[in-house]
Amino acid sequence: MNLYALLGICFIPTALFFALALILNKNLKIQFCVWACLLALVTVIPTSMIQFYVLSLPIFTATTFAAVMITAILFNGLIEESMKMLFMCLIPQKKQILSTYFCCVILYGLTVGGFESVIYVIKKFQEIQGQGGKEIVIQLLLNRVFSAQAIHTFCAGLSGLYIWNFRHQKKNIMPFVYAVLLHGIYNFFASFSSIYHWLAIVAILFAAVECRIFYLSAIDKSEKQL
């Protein structure tokens, strides 16, 4: 399997959701979906640059338990989710209902995860070039598609719901707080190679549950305003 095929796999979840969202949600407009994907591409560039410089700070180079946890929450959680929320603010809301806006937010999260997977796959592919071991790259890719891209998606959903609520005069910051903490906790446990690695899956499931809870809450509040 060549590099281009591997990179294409990174965007299979995005392509599937893109198609299903347009088919199942008749109110969703394709231009909003395309805009969400483009914003995701733009997000990855400044986020990677900021993380590159921040990671060189002394607090992020220590290897103690506390330092690694702080690194995961601040580096992966706060920085990534703050940048994602900043760019998600550019997704139009005025001409959308909650369901269509939420579809755009989820699509955005999937696409961010896809582009991030591309970076990891290219890096790993270059490391093993000429040494064989493509199965290592494939394993990395599958792990990211079913875990890292999932946490990006649900955390984007939480941050997107915070933006929606804020713009509709419902200032509840907890969705964003959950996004930051759960993303950080995911990365913390995902860095382990022992049984603790599976606790990252718990973070993904918890993010999915919280995403659903806050989405249903936003629907209830929207209906009460009608």
Buried (B, 14 or more C-beta within 10 A) or exposed (E): EEBEEBBEBBBEBBEEBBEEBBEEBEEBBEEBBEBBBBBBEEBBEEBBEBBEEBEEEEEBEEEEEEBBBBBBBBBBBBBBBBBBBBBBBEBBBEEBEBBBBBBBBBBBBBBBBBBBBBEBBBEBBEEEEEEEEBEBBBEBBEBBBEBBBBBBBBBBBBBBBBBBBBEBEBEBEEBBBBBBBBBBBBBBBBBEEEEEBEBBBEBBEBBBEBBEBBBEBBBEBBEEEE
